[in-house]
Amino acid sequence: MHAEVSTSRLAIAGWLVLGLLLAVSAGAGPVIVRTTPSSPGLTVLVNGVPVGRTGGDGGLLVDEVTPGPARVELELQDGRRLGQDVSVGSSALATQVGFSVPAAPVAPAELARLLVSGNVGGAAVEVDGRVVGHAGGADGSLLVEVAPGAHRVRVSAQGYEAQERAVTVRSGPVNRLALELRRASGGASTTRSGGGGLLTWVLVGILGIAVVAVAVVLVHLVRQPGHAQRVTTRRIDRYVVREVLGRGGMATVYRATDSLDKSSAPVALKVLDEAHMRDADLVHKFLREGQVLQEMLRRDPRAPLVEVLHFGRAGGDSGVPFIAMELLEGEDLLRLLRRRRRLPLREAAHLVAGVARALQPAHAMGVYHRDLTPDNVILTERAKGGFKLRLIDFGVARHEYTSHGTLDGSIAGKPPYMSPEQCQGQAVDGRSDIYSLGVMLYTLLVGEPPFASKNPLEVMRMHKEAQVRFPAEIPNPAVLVLERALAKDREKRQQDITTLFNELRTLERLAG
C-alpha cells in the first residue's frame, strides 16, 4: 500500500511540474526540438537567442516562444548551424521541429606542441629549415606548434656552435627537446697566461663558497615553521611555482606563473605527488583528467567549468605529471552557506542550475562528476554562460583511483551527497549526479542535507532506505522537483541533466 501511495505521489508530482512549465509559458507557444539521430548537447537557438541544449534523448522543450513566425536553429559541435522557419501557435499544443543531424566532417590533424629547452636566451629555433622563433631571454626555451610526426630542429646563436637533432612529435601532452649550445672554439674566452688562469680559479673558488653559503641560508629558511607553505624557486615545465594552495590524497595544487608568457595571469598548477609517479596507469588517468576537461570546454566553451591551459609531463616522458588550470579567486558555496545558513529559493535554484549547466557537456560525453558538493562550487566575479560560478574537481582520474586500490575505500563521493546506487557500490550514470544536485538544492534551502549523522555508514544506509522529509521552509514547487530528483529508484528521477536544468530555471522564475 505504501509503495502504491509513493508511486502515485511521484506521478502527481511529475504532472504538477509539467503544469508549472506550461503555466509559466501562458500566452506563449511551446516548441519541441528533436534530432535524428538523437544528438545530446547541441545548442538550440530561437530567433538567434540560445534557449538551451538537447538532452540525453536528443530533444529539448522550449517553453516560452512568442506566438508567430520564428527561426529555430540547431548549432552543431563543429559550429555549423541548421535552421528552420516555423509558425508558433499560442495554444498548449507544442510546435514540433525536427532536425536531421549530419555526420561531423573529418577534422584536420591537430597541431602538436614541442617545448625546445636550451641554455642561451635569444637563440634562433628552426624547424625543418624554417625559423619559428627565438628562445626566451630568461630560460632559453620556446614553445612551438607543429604537425605531429618527424621533424628536424636546429638551435643557433652568435658565438655558439649550432645544435641540430631529429625528433618525433606526438599529439597530446607537451613534447620536450633539450638542446644545449657550446661556446665556439677560438673565441676571446681562452686564457692568455698562466697568471690569468690562476686568477680565474681563485674567483671560481670564491664564487663557489658564496653559492654554498646562500644554499645553506635558503635551506635554513625553508625549514622554519613559518615558511611551511612557501616554496623555493622551482620550475615545472614552463611554470614557476610560487606557493602551495592545497593538498589532496594524490596531488598538490600550487599557485604558479607562466615563464613563457610573462603577461598571463597566475595559474593553479596541479601536480601528481612523487609517491604515485611509478604507477603508469595512475599517471595516465591523472593526465586524462586534463584531456577530458579540455575536450568539455572545446565542445561547450560557455559551460561554467574551469579552463585547462596545459597538461603533460615536465621534462619528457619520465617527468612530473601536471595540469595547469585557470586560477579561481572566490568563495566556495559551502562557506557562503555557513555564513548565511540558508538561501531563498530564487538564489538557490539559480546556483544549482549553474552546476547543472556545467554538467551538460560532461554528461554528453558520458563523464559523471560523482562528488557534487557545495565546496566544489566556486563563486566568482566573472560570469560564464550566465552563471558566476565554476564547477571544480571533476576528478575524472580520482574516481578511477578508487577501483585501482590507491585510495582508502572503494566508493567515491562524500556520504551526505551520495546517491543510493553510489552507497551500494553500483555503477553510476548521470542520474546519480542528478540525485546529488537534489541534495545540494535541499541543503541550500534548509541549511543541512536531508540525511545527517556522525556515522558515515548510517548516512549511506539512510540514502538507501529512509524517506526524505520536506520541512515547511521548502516551497511547494521546489518539493515537486526534489521528490523526483531524490527518488531512491533512479528510473523515477529526471532522466537527463537538461530536464533538471529546465526545471530549476522554472523554479527560479517562479520565485522571482
N, C-alpha and C positions, 0 to 999 in steps of 0.2 A: 504493500500500500504506500509506504514511504517513497519507494522508487518511482511509483506512478505519479505521486504528487510532485516530486522533484522534476521528473521529465516534463510534466505539464507546465510547471513554473518556468522552466527553461524555454519551452516552446512559446509561452506567452511573452517572455522577455524578448525573444527574437522578433516576434511581431511588433512589440512596442518600439523596439529600436528602429525597425523599418518604418513604423509610423512616425517616429521622430524625424527620420530623414525626409520623409515626404512632407511633414508639417513644416519643417524649416524652409522647404522649397515651394511653399504655396505660392501660386501665381507664376511659377516658373516651371518649365518642362524638363523632366529628367531625360538624360541621354545615356544609353548603354553602349559602350565601345567594346567590340570583340575582335580578336585577332586569330587568323588561321595561317599556319599552325599556331597554337597557343604560345604567346611570347610575353613572358612576365618582365617587368622592369622597364617598359618603354614609356616615354613621356607622352601624355595626351594634351593637346592644346585646343582651346576653343576660341576662335577669333583672335588667334595669336597669343593667348594667355595660357601658360601651363596650369592645368587643373588637377593633375595627379599622374600616377603611374599605373600601368596594368598590373594586376595581382598575379597570384600563383596560377590562376586558371586562364591568364591571358586577357582578362576583361577588366573593365572599370565602369562604375556607376558614377556619372556626373549629375549631382542633384540640384544644381542651380544654374540653369541656362535660360536666358531671356527668350521668350517665345518669338518666333520669326526666323528669317534666314540666318544661318550660322555656318561658319567654316570650321570643320573638325579636322585636326591634323594629328598624325602619329609620327613621332620622331624616333628613327631607328638608332641603333647603337653606334653606327658609323657616321651619324649626323644628318643623313638623308631624311626627308620628310615625305610622308604620303598624306594626301588631303582629299576631303570630300565636302561638297556643299550640300547642306541638308536644311530642311524646314522643321523647326522645333515647335511642337504644339504646346498648349497651356494646360492640358489635362494631365492626370497622374500616369497616363499610359506613356511609357518611355519610347523615345525615338531610338531605333536600332541602327547602329553604324558598324559595318564590318570592314575590316582591312585584311587583305591577303599580304602577308609579310614575306618579301623575297629573301632569298639566302644572302648573307653578307658577302660582299666581294672579298676576294683574296687580298689580304693586307700585304703591302710591300715589306720586305725584310727590315726588321728593326735595326737601328744602329746600336753597336756595342760600345762600351766605354773602356778606355785604356788610360791609366794613370802612369805617365812616364816620370819616374823619380830620378833626379840627378843631384849633383853637388855644386853646380855653377848656376847662379842666378842670371837670367837673360840669355841662356844658351838657346840656339835655334833648334827646333824639333821638326824633323822631316818624316813624313810617312809616304813610302813608295815614291821618293824623289821629289815630293812637294812639301814646302814649308807650311806647317799648320799652326804655328805659333811659337812663342818663346817662354821658357821656363820662368816661374815666378822668382822675383828677386830675393824673397825671404827663405824659400825652401828648395828652390831649384826643381820644382815639379810643374807638370802641365797635364790637365785632364783633356783628352781629345775623344771625339766620337767618330768611329769608323765602321764600315760594314764588317760583319762577322767574317772571319776567315784569316788567311795567312797574309802578313804584311812585313815590310822591312822598315825599321825605324832607325833613324840616324840623328845623333845629337852632336852639335858642334859649337864651339865658342872660340874667340880670338885668344891665342896664347895657349890653347889646349889641343891635345890630339883628339880628333873626332872618333866617336864610337858608333858602331852600327851593328844591329842584331835583327835576326828574323824572329817573328813572334806570331803565334796563333791566337786570335782574339775571339772570345766566345760571348754570346748574349747572356744577360743576367747580371750577376754581381760584377763590380768593377774589376777589370783585369789590371795587373800591375807589371811594370817593367822597370828595373833599376839599371841605369847606365851612368857609371862614374867616369868623369873625364880626368885625364892626367895632364900635368904641365908638359908643354912641348919642350923637347931637349934642346940645349944650346942657348937657352934664354939667359937673361941677366940674373937669374936667380942662383947661378952657380957661385961658389965661394971663390974669392980672388987670392986668399992667402991662408996659411995655417992659423995666423993670429985671428983672422976674421972668423974661421971655423970655430976656434976656441970660444970666442965671444958669443957666437950663436948658441953653442952648447950650454954656456953659462946662463944665457937668457932663457933657454928652454927649460933648464932646471928650476930657475926661479918661478917661471910660469907654472910648472908642474906642481910645485909646492903650494902656490896660491890656489890652484884648482882643487887640490886635496883639502885645503883649509875651508874653502867655500862649501865643498861637498859635505864636510863634517858638520858645518853650521846648519846646512839645509836638512840633513838627517835629524839633527837635534830638534829643529823646529817642527818637523813633520811628526815627531814622536810626542810632542807636547799635547796634553789632553784638549786644550783649546783649539787645536788645529785638526781635530779628527775628521771634519767634513771638508777640509780644504785638500786640494790635490796639487802636487808639484807639477811643473810643466811636463805634460805627457801628450803625445800625438798619436791618434788612432786614425789611420788612413789620412784623409785630408783635414781632419778635425782636431783642434787643440782643446783638450779637456780643461775645464775651469773649476768645477766643484760638483760634489755629489748632490743629486736631487732626491734620490730614493733608492732603496734596495729591495729586491724581491727574492724569491726562493732560488732563482736561477740566473738573474741578470741584475745589473746595476745601471741606473739611469743618471747621466751626467748632464750638466749644462756645458755646452761646447760651442766653439766658434769655427767657422769655415776658413781655413788658411788660404784657400784658392779664390775666395770671394769675400774680401775684407768688408765690403759694404752690406753683406747679408746679415740678417738678424740671427741671434744665437739659436741653437737648436737643442732639442732633447736627444741625447745620444744613448741608446740602449745597447749595452754591451754584455754578451754572454759571459758568465763567470768562468774563470780558468778551470775550475773543477769539472766542468761539463765539456770541455773542448775535445777530449779524446773520444767522445761518443759521436761518431759520424752521423748517425741517424738523428740524434738530438740537434746537432748543428744544422742539418738540412732542414728540419722542421722550424727551427728558430728563424732561419733566413726566409723560409716560405711565408712566414708572417708578414715580412716586409713586402714580398712579392704580391701576396693576396691583397693587402691593404692598398698598394699602388694600383692594382687592377680594379678594385672597387671604385676608386676615385676617377680612374680613366673612363669607366663606364658611366659614372654619375658624378660629375665634378661639383654639383651643388649639394651633395649629401653632406650633412654636418659631421664629417669624420675627420680624424687627424691626418694631415698630409704627410706622407713618407717621401723624404727628399732623396735619400740614397740608402742602399744596403749592400752588404758584401762582407769580405774578409780583408782586414788590414794586412798588407804585406804579402798578398797572394793566397794560394790555396791552403796554406797552413797557418794563416794569421788569425787574429781575434775576430769573431763574427760580430757585426754591429748593424744597427738600424738607426739612421738619422731621421728624426721626425720634427715636425712643427712644434715649437715650444709654446705651450699654452700658459698664459698668465690669467689666473682667475680663481674662483672658489668652486669647490665641488658641491654637488647637490646635497650631500649628507651634512656638510657644515651649515649650509643655508637652512636645512630643516631643523638642525639643533638650535639655531638662533631663533627661528620663528615658530617652532613646534608643529604647526600645520599650515597648509596653504589653502586659499579659496579654490573652488572648482575651476574657474576660468584659467588661473595661473597653473594649477596642477595639470589640467588637461593639455595646456599648451606645451609644457615641458615634456610630458610623456609622449605627446605627438611628435616632438622633435627627435626623441630617441627612436620612435617607430620609423620616422623618416630616414634616420641614419641606417636603420637595418634593411631598408628596401633593396639597395644594390647587393648587400651581403646575402640575403635570402634568395635573391635571383640567381646567385652563383652557387647556392647550396652550402653557404657558410653561416654558422649559427654562433651567437655570442656566448651563451651559456653561463654568463656571470653578470647579468644586468642588475646592478645595484646603484644606489644614489652616489656612492663615492667614485663610480666610473663615468659619471656625467659631469663635465667641467663647464661652468657658466663663464662665458667670455664677453668681451666688449664688442667683438666683431660678429655680425650676423653672417650666416652662410645657409643658403637655401631657406631664408626667412626665419631661422632659429639662432638665437645667441647662446649656443651650447655646442659642445663636441662630445661624441661618444668615444671613450678611450678603452684601452686594454682589451682588444678583441681576443688576444690570446689564441690566435689560430694554432700556434705551436703548443702553448701551455696546456691546452685541454687534451692534446695528444700525448703530452708527457705523462699524464696520469696513468694511461694504459701501458706506458713504456716502463713504468716502475721507478721513475727518478724522483717522484714526489711522494710525500706521505699520503696514504689513502688512494682510493681508486675512483672517486667520484668528484667531478669538477663542480665548482659553484659554492655559494655561501648559503647555508641551510635556510635562513628566513626568506630567501628569494628563489629557492629551487622548485622546479615543477615536480609533481608526483612521480613522473617517469624518471627524472634525474635521481630522486631519492631512492628509487629501486634499482638504479644502475642500468636502466634500459637505454636503448639508442634514442637520441633526441632529434627533433626537427624544428622547423620554425614555430610550431605551436608551443614548444617549451619556452621559447623567448616570449611568446605572447602571454603565457602564464606569469612569467617574471615581471613583465610590464604591468600586468594586473596587480601584482603585489606592490609594485612601485607606486602606482596611482593610489591604491588603498593607503599606503604608508604616508604619502604626501597629504592626503585628506584627513587622516585620523591622527597621525603623529607617531604611529608604530605599525609594524607589519601585522597581518591577521593572525599569525601564529608566532608566539614568543615563549622561550624557555631557556634556562641556563644550560640545559642538556641539549646539544645539537641533535642527538638521535631522537629525542622526543619531538623536536620541531619537525624533523623529517617524517616521523610517524603521523603527526597531525596533518601534514600536507597530503599524505596518502589516505587518511581516514576521517579526519574531523571536518565538520561543516563550517564554512566561513560565516561569522556573524557580522551584520552590517549595522553599525551604530547610527544614531539619528543625524550625526553631522555629515553623513554622506547623502547628497541629494538623490532623489529617486531616479532621475535619468542616469546618473553615474552607477547606481546599483544595477540597473539593467545591463549596462556594458560590463561591469565587473563580474556579474553572475556567470556570464558566458566565458570571459577571459580566465576565471578561476575555477572552471569546471574540472573535476577530477579526471574525467574522460576527455582526452584531447580531441576526440571526434565531435564533442559538443562545444568546443571553443570556436572563436573566429578562425577560419581555416587558412588565412594568409595575413601577412602583416599590413597589406594595403587596406584590407577591410577594417582592421582595428584602427589604423591611422585615420580613415574617414570618419569612424565613429567618434574618435577623440576630438577631431576638429568640429564635429557637430556639437559635442558637449561644450566645447569652448565657445561656440556661437550662442548656444542656448544660455550660457552663464553670463554672456556679455551684457 
